[in-house]
Amino acid sequence: MLPPSRSPSQPPDVAPRSPSRRAGAVHDLLDEVDVAIVVTRQAPWQLAALQAALAADLSPGWCGGALVFVDAAAPPTARAARQTLGDHHRLARRTLLTAPRRLGTAAASDLVADEATGEYLALLDAATRPAPGTLKRLTDALERDHDALWAAPAVPGVVVLRRRGFLDLGGFDPELRGSAAVADLARRATIEGWRLLAVADAPAHRDARAGRGGATRRPRLTRHRTTLAQRRPWSGNALVHWLPRARRTVVRDDLG
Protein backbone atom coordinates (compact mmCIF):
# COMPACT_ATOMS: atom_id res chain seq x y z
CA MET A 1 0.00 0.00 0.00
CA LEU A 2 1.32 3.44 -0.91
CA PRO A 3 1.80 6.16 1.72
CA PRO A 4 -0.95 8.79 1.84
CA SER A 5 -0.60 11.77 -0.47
CA ARG A 6 -0.39 15.34 0.77
CA SER A 7 -3.53 17.19 1.63
CA PRO A 8 -4.86 19.80 -0.86
CA SER A 9 -3.73 22.56 1.50
CA GLN A 10 -0.12 21.46 1.09
CA PRO A 11 1.08 22.24 -2.45
CA PRO A 12 3.85 19.96 -3.71
CA ASP A 13 7.38 21.28 -3.36
CA VAL A 14 8.28 20.99 -7.04
CA ALA A 15 10.90 23.27 -8.58
CA PRO A 16 10.09 24.97 -11.91
CA ARG A 17 11.24 22.96 -14.88
CA SER A 18 14.59 24.05 -16.27
CA PRO A 19 15.01 24.28 -20.03
CA SER A 20 16.32 21.27 -21.88
CA ARG A 21 20.11 20.97 -21.82
CA ARG A 22 19.98 19.69 -25.40
CA ALA A 23 20.91 22.83 -27.39
CA GLY A 24 18.35 23.82 -30.02
CA ALA A 25 16.19 20.74 -29.52
CA VAL A 26 12.65 20.07 -28.36
CA HIS A 27 12.46 19.31 -24.65
CA ASP A 28 13.16 15.64 -23.82
CA LEU A 29 12.10 14.56 -20.34
CA LEU A 30 15.11 12.26 -19.97
CA ASP A 31 17.42 15.26 -20.35
CA GLU A 32 16.16 16.26 -16.90
CA VAL A 33 17.37 12.93 -15.48
CA ASP A 34 20.90 12.51 -14.18
CA VAL A 35 22.06 8.90 -13.92
CA ALA A 36 24.31 7.79 -11.04
CA ILE A 37 25.93 4.36 -10.59
CA VAL A 38 27.49 3.17 -7.33
CA VAL A 39 30.32 0.71 -8.02
CA THR A 40 31.69 -1.54 -5.28
CA ARG A 41 32.56 -5.19 -5.96
CA GLN A 42 31.14 -5.69 -9.45
CA ALA A 43 33.13 -7.36 -12.19
CA PRO A 44 34.29 -5.25 -15.17
CA TRP A 45 31.89 -7.07 -17.51
CA GLN A 46 28.96 -5.98 -15.35
CA LEU A 47 29.93 -2.31 -15.73
CA ALA A 48 30.24 -2.69 -19.49
CA ALA A 49 26.84 -4.41 -19.65
CA LEU A 50 25.21 -1.73 -17.50
CA GLN A 51 26.56 1.19 -19.53
CA ALA A 52 25.45 -0.51 -22.74
CA ALA A 53 21.98 -1.04 -21.25
CA LEU A 54 21.79 2.62 -20.21
CA ALA A 55 22.85 3.74 -23.69
CA ALA A 56 19.96 1.68 -25.11
CA ASP A 57 17.52 2.96 -22.49
CA LEU A 58 18.42 6.62 -23.00
CA SER A 59 19.26 7.90 -26.50
CA PRO A 60 22.35 8.92 -28.51
CA GLY A 61 21.32 12.55 -27.97
CA TRP A 62 20.83 12.30 -24.21
CA CYS A 63 22.59 15.22 -22.52
CA GLY A 64 21.87 14.80 -18.83
CA GLY A 65 24.52 14.03 -16.25
CA ALA A 66 26.24 10.64 -15.97
CA LEU A 67 27.95 10.04 -12.63
CA VAL A 68 29.85 6.99 -11.43
CA PHE A 69 30.85 6.63 -7.77
CA VAL A 70 33.68 4.12 -7.27
CA ASP A 71 33.41 3.11 -3.63
CA ALA A 72 36.81 1.57 -2.79
CA ALA A 73 36.54 -0.89 -5.67
CA ALA A 74 39.41 -3.19 -6.65
CA PRO A 75 41.76 -1.72 -9.30
CA PRO A 76 40.34 -3.75 -12.25
CA THR A 77 36.80 -2.65 -11.37
CA ALA A 78 37.87 0.97 -10.87
CA ARG A 79 39.60 1.01 -14.27
CA ALA A 80 36.54 -0.52 -15.91
CA ALA A 81 34.29 2.08 -14.28
CA ARG A 82 36.33 4.89 -15.82
CA GLN A 83 36.65 3.24 -19.22
CA THR A 84 33.00 2.27 -19.61
CA LEU A 85 31.83 5.73 -18.56
CA GLY A 86 34.22 7.27 -21.10
CA ASP A 87 32.93 4.95 -23.84
CA HIS A 88 29.28 6.09 -23.55
CA HIS A 89 27.05 9.16 -23.26
CA ARG A 90 29.15 11.48 -25.43
CA LEU A 91 26.80 14.47 -25.02
CA ALA A 92 26.35 14.05 -21.26
CA ARG A 93 28.33 15.63 -18.44
CA ARG A 94 30.38 12.66 -17.24
CA THR A 95 31.77 12.71 -13.70
CA LEU A 96 33.78 10.06 -11.88
CA LEU A 97 33.86 10.16 -8.07
CA THR A 98 36.33 7.89 -6.27
CA ALA A 99 36.48 7.04 -2.56
CA PRO A 100 39.76 5.30 -1.56
CA ARG A 101 38.10 3.82 1.54
CA ARG A 102 34.60 2.37 1.51
CA LEU A 103 31.81 4.76 2.48
CA GLY A 104 28.82 2.51 1.81
CA THR A 105 26.00 2.76 -0.69
CA ALA A 106 23.89 5.14 1.43
CA ALA A 107 26.72 7.66 1.77
CA ALA A 108 27.70 7.30 -1.89
CA SER A 109 24.09 7.94 -2.95
CA ASP A 110 23.94 11.12 -0.87
CA LEU A 111 27.16 12.40 -2.43
CA VAL A 112 26.10 11.75 -6.03
CA ALA A 113 22.69 13.35 -5.37
CA ASP A 114 24.46 16.47 -4.12
CA GLU A 115 26.82 16.43 -7.13
CA ALA A 116 24.03 16.00 -9.69
CA THR A 117 22.03 18.92 -11.12
CA GLY A 118 19.03 17.33 -12.83
CA GLU A 119 15.45 17.59 -11.60
CA TYR A 120 15.41 13.80 -11.35
CA LEU A 121 18.13 11.34 -10.36
CA ALA A 122 18.26 7.69 -11.40
CA LEU A 123 20.25 5.77 -8.78
CA LEU A 124 21.57 2.39 -9.88
CA ASP A 125 23.52 -0.37 -8.25
CA ALA A 126 26.10 -1.53 -10.76
CA ALA A 127 24.66 -5.07 -10.66
CA THR A 128 21.23 -3.97 -11.93
CA ARG A 129 20.48 -3.22 -15.59
CA PRO A 130 17.26 -1.45 -16.66
CA ALA A 131 15.52 -2.66 -19.80
CA PRO A 132 14.96 -0.20 -22.68
CA GLY A 133 12.22 2.23 -21.70
CA THR A 134 12.46 1.59 -17.95
CA LEU A 135 13.95 4.94 -16.91
CA LYS A 136 11.40 6.77 -19.08
CA ARG A 137 8.51 4.87 -17.45
CA LEU A 138 9.82 5.62 -13.96
CA THR A 139 10.33 9.31 -14.76
CA ASP A 140 6.89 9.55 -16.38
CA ALA A 141 5.40 8.19 -13.16
CA LEU A 142 6.98 11.05 -11.20
CA GLU A 143 5.85 13.58 -13.80
CA ARG A 144 2.25 12.42 -13.36
CA ASP A 145 2.36 12.46 -9.56
CA HIS A 146 3.98 15.53 -8.02
CA ASP A 147 3.44 14.06 -4.55
CA ALA A 148 5.76 11.15 -5.38
CA LEU A 149 9.33 11.21 -4.10
CA TRP A 150 10.52 8.17 -6.03
CA ALA A 151 9.46 5.53 -8.53
CA ALA A 152 11.00 2.06 -8.58
CA PRO A 153 10.45 -1.25 -10.40
CA ALA A 154 9.94 -4.59 -8.67
CA VAL A 155 13.62 -5.48 -9.11
CA PRO A 156 15.89 -3.84 -6.48
CA GLY A 157 18.89 -1.75 -7.42
CA VAL A 158 17.32 1.04 -9.51
CA VAL A 159 15.13 3.98 -8.55
CA VAL A 160 14.31 7.37 -10.06
CA LEU A 161 13.78 10.04 -7.42
CA ARG A 162 12.96 13.72 -7.18
CA ARG A 163 16.46 14.96 -6.37
CA ARG A 164 15.61 18.16 -4.48
CA GLY A 165 13.02 16.43 -2.32
CA PHE A 166 15.50 13.63 -1.57
CA LEU A 167 18.14 16.11 -0.37
CA ASP A 168 15.64 18.20 1.61
CA LEU A 169 14.67 15.05 3.53
CA GLY A 170 18.36 14.34 4.24
CA GLY A 171 18.77 11.54 1.71
CA PHE A 172 19.88 8.23 3.18
CA ASP A 173 21.26 8.08 6.70
CA PRO A 174 24.94 7.22 6.00
CA GLU A 175 25.17 5.16 9.19
CA LEU A 176 22.58 2.73 7.85
CA ARG A 177 23.02 0.13 5.16
CA GLY A 178 20.91 -1.55 2.50
CA SER A 179 17.24 -2.04 3.27
CA ALA A 180 17.57 -0.27 6.64
CA ALA A 181 18.63 2.97 4.91
CA VAL A 182 15.77 2.68 2.40
CA ALA A 183 13.21 1.97 5.13
CA ASP A 184 14.42 4.92 7.19
CA LEU A 185 14.10 7.31 4.24
CA ALA A 186 10.68 5.87 3.36
CA ARG A 187 9.52 6.52 6.94
CA ARG A 188 10.68 10.15 6.85
CA ALA A 189 9.19 10.67 3.39
CA THR A 190 5.81 9.26 4.49
CA ILE A 191 5.74 11.54 7.53
CA GLU A 192 6.26 14.52 5.20
CA GLY A 193 3.43 13.37 2.92
CA TRP A 194 5.43 11.97 0.00
CA ARG A 195 4.18 9.01 -2.02
CA LEU A 196 6.52 6.13 -2.98
CA LEU A 197 5.62 4.54 -6.29
CA ALA A 198 6.09 0.95 -7.46
CA VAL A 199 5.98 0.72 -11.27
CA ALA A 200 5.15 -2.79 -12.43
CA ASP A 201 5.84 -2.24 -16.15
CA ALA A 202 9.46 -1.07 -15.67
CA PRO A 203 11.57 -4.24 -16.08
CA ALA A 204 15.19 -4.58 -14.95
CA HIS A 205 17.69 -7.41 -14.56
CA ARG A 206 19.56 -8.04 -11.31
CA ASP A 207 22.86 -9.98 -11.38
CA ALA A 208 23.74 -12.47 -8.67
CA ARG A 209 25.74 -11.08 -5.77
CA ALA A 210 29.44 -10.78 -6.58
CA GLY A 211 32.13 -12.15 -4.28
CA ARG A 212 33.63 -10.03 -1.58
CA GLY A 213 36.96 -8.33 -1.83
CA GLY A 214 38.58 -5.09 -2.91
CA ALA A 215 37.21 -2.82 -0.18
CA THR A 216 38.99 -1.59 2.90
CA ARG A 217 37.61 -0.72 6.31
CA ARG A 218 34.81 1.81 6.21
CA PRO A 219 35.82 5.07 7.95
CA ARG A 220 33.72 6.74 10.61
CA LEU A 221 32.66 9.91 8.80
CA THR A 222 29.35 10.02 10.59
CA ARG A 223 28.24 10.45 14.17
CA HIS A 224 29.69 8.63 17.14
CA ARG A 225 28.34 5.13 17.61
CA THR A 226 25.13 5.18 19.62
CA THR A 227 22.12 2.97 20.02
CA LEU A 228 19.16 3.57 17.73
CA ALA A 229 17.19 4.89 20.69
CA GLN A 230 19.87 7.49 21.49
CA ARG A 231 20.34 8.77 17.96
CA ARG A 232 18.60 11.82 16.63
CA PRO A 233 16.54 11.18 13.49
CA TRP A 234 18.45 11.87 10.28
CA SER A 235 17.32 15.06 8.52
CA GLY A 236 18.13 17.61 5.86
CA ASN A 237 20.11 19.67 8.38
CA ALA A 238 22.13 16.61 9.37
CA LEU A 239 22.97 16.00 5.71
CA VAL A 240 24.11 19.61 5.24
CA HIS A 241 26.57 19.25 8.11
CA TRP A 242 27.75 15.79 7.01
CA LEU A 243 28.41 16.54 3.33
CA PRO A 244 31.52 18.80 3.64
CA ARG A 245 33.42 16.20 5.67
CA ALA A 246 32.40 13.40 3.35
CA ARG A 247 33.40 15.34 0.22
CA ARG A 248 36.95 15.73 1.51
CA THR A 249 37.47 11.97 1.24
CA VAL A 250 36.35 11.77 -2.40
CA VAL A 251 38.33 12.51 -5.60
CA ARG A 252 36.29 14.14 -8.40
CA ASP A 253 37.24 13.77 -12.08
CA ASP A 254 35.33 15.31 -15.01
CA LEU A 255 35.52 13.21 -18.18
CA GLY A 256 33.80 15.82 -20.33
N, C-alpha and C positions, 0 to 999 in steps of 0.2 A: 504494500500500500504506500502511495506517495505521501510525503509530508503535506500539511495543509498549505494552501497558497495564502498570499498576503490579503489583508482585508482591503476593500475599495478605498478606504481612507488613507492607505499607505501606498503611494505611487511607487512603482519599481525604480530602483536606483540604476538606471541604464544611461551610460554616457552617449552623447550624440555620435552618430556614425561619422567616422572620418572618411575622407575621399579615398577612392581606390588608389593603391600604390602602384598600379599598372599604368604607366604614363600613356595618355591619349586613348585609353580603352574604356569600354563600358564596364561599370562596376561588376566585379565578380565577388560573391560572398566569401569564397575561400581565400581571397587576398586579405581578408580581415582575420584570418586564422594563422597564428604562429604555431609551428610544430616543434615540440621538444622531446628528445629521447634521452632517457637515463640509462647509461651503459655501466654494467658492473662486471659480471662474470660470463657474458655471452661469448660465443665463439665468433671469429671473424666472418664466417659464412652467414651467421644470423644477421649481422649488421648489413652485409651486402643485400641479403634477401629483404630486409626491412626497408632499406632505402629504395630498392627497386619497387617494392609494393607501394611506398608513398608516392613515388614518381608516377605510378599508374593511377593512384587514387586522386592525386592533385591534377596538374596539367603542365605541359611544357612552358606555358606562360605564367605559371604561378609565381607571384612576387611577394609572398609574405616573409616571415622570418623562420629560418631553420636553425635550431639550436641543438647541440649534442653536449650532454654533461657526462664526462668520463669520471666515474667515481672510483678512483684507486684501482682501475682495471689493470690486468697484466699487460706487459708491453705489446704482445701481438694484437690483443683486443684494442688497446689504445691507438695503435698505428692504423688498424682497420677502421676505427671510428673516424679518424681524420680523413683517411683516403676515401671512404665511401661517402662522407659528407661532401668532400671536394668533387666527387664524380657526378653529383646530382644537383638539381635545383639551381641552375645557372643564373636565374634572374632574382633569386631570393637573397636576403641578407643571411649569410651563413656564419654562425658563431660556435666556436668550440670552447667549452669550459672544462678545466681539468682540476680535479682535487687529488693531491698526492697521497692523502690519507682518507680512508673511507668516511663519508659523512652520513650515508644512509639515504634511501629513496625519498623520504619525507623532506629532509633538508635540501636535497638536490632539486626537488620539485619546487620548493619555495624560491630557491635561487634563480632557476630558469624563469619562473613566473615574474620575478622582479626584473630580470634582464629583458624579457620580451616586451613588445610594444603593441601587439595586435589587440583588437577587441576581444577575441577568443583565443584560447590556448588549448591545443591538443597535446596532452601528456601521454607518452607511450613508454612502456617498458620495452627494452630492446628485444625481448623474446616474443612480442606480440606483433602480428602483422595485420593491418586492416585490409579488407577486400576493397576493390574498386567501388567507389561511391559511398563508403562507410563514413568518412569524415564529413562529407557533404550532408548526409542524412542526419548525423549528430548535430551539426551546426544549424541545419534547418529547424531541428526540434527546439533549439534555444531561440532562434529567430521568432518562432511562433509563440513561445511562452516566455515572456519577459520576467516572470517570477521564478524561472528555473536557473539554478546556479550551474548545474552540469547535466550533460547527457552522456550515457554510457551504454555499450552493448552488453549482451549477456556474458561474453568472454572477458575475463579480467585483463588488465594491462593496458587499456586505452580508454581515455575519457576526453571529451571536449568541455571546457568550462569557461564561464564568464570571468575573464582574468581579473578585472578590477574588483568584482565582488569577492573572488577568492582571496585576494590580498587584503581587502578590508576586513574580512573575517579572521585574518591571521594565517591563512593557508593551513598547511599541515603542521602539527606540533612536532618539531624536529627531535624530541625525545621519544616519540612513539614510532613504531615500525609497522609496516604492512597493513593488515586489516584494522589494527587498533588505531592507526593514524587516520584512516578513512572514516571509521566509525565516529571518532572524535570530531572531525570536521563536519560530518553529516549531522551530528547532534547540535553543534553550534549553528549550522545553516538552518536547521529546522526551527530552532528557537527564534531566529531572525526572520522567519517566514519564507525562506527559500524552498522551492520545489527541487527534487532530485529525480531526473528522468531516466527510465530504462527504455531503450529503443530496440525493439525486437528485430527489426529488419535492417540491422547494421552489423553484418557478419565480420568476424575477425578470427585469425588462427593464432593459437597459443602453443609455443614450443614446450617440450618437456623441460623440467628444471635442469640447468647446467650444473656441472660439478663445482665444488668449492675450490677456492684458490685465487691468488692474485691480489687480495686485499689485505691491508694492514689494519692494525688496531684503530678503531674509531675514536677520534679525539672528543674530549668533553668541551664542545663549543656552546653548550646550552647551560641550563641552570644546574645548581648543585643537586646531587641525588637526594630525592625525598620520596616519601610514600605518595601514592595517588591522592590520599585524603589531605595531605599537607600542601600539595601543589596548588597554585592559583591556576584557574582555567586559562588556556592559551587564547590569545586575542590579537587583534590588529596592532595594538600598541606593543605587545610583546614581540611581534614579528619585526616592527620598526627598530626596536632596540637590538634584536638578535642579528639582523642582516649585516650591519657594518663589520662585526667581528667575523661572521661566516665568510664574507667576501674576501677578507684578507688571506684566507687559506686557499683561494681558487685562482688559477691562472686563466686569463681570457685571451682568446686568439680569434681575430676576424679573418675569415677566409674569402671575403668579398661577396 
